[in-house]
């Protein structure tokens, strides 16, 4: 499977909220760089992160464009996050079902047909401006 195939399957599973398929695409030692945050290591930490995110937010990604390097070991994706803020996330504005549309991107390392690293990036100030309206 090419890096593009892995990344496409990753986002397809995300959009279907199929966490079993989503997590199956990760290496056990996956590195997850959180936007404007730290790095988490391991599939279990990533699963806990996603459980928290799915509790606080409902998101679907659209306009996904995927790129990969010639060796198929790294890739990037640009997309639009179409979301709804469901439950107040600690340290962020209060949630009351606000909808948001946010351009975002991610960088990937692929190993043995799985995601070994994902680094997400988006403009947090843009998101905050949208939810406080």
Secondary structure as UniProt FT lines:
FT   HELIX           3..16
FT   HELIX           19..24
FT   STRAND          26..33
FT   TURN            35..36
FT   STRAND          39..41
FT   HELIX           43..56
FT   STRAND          57..68
FT   TURN            70..71
FT   STRAND          74..85
FT   TURN            90..91
FT   STRAND          99..111
FT   TURN            112..113
FT   STRAND          114..122
FT   HELIX           124..132
//
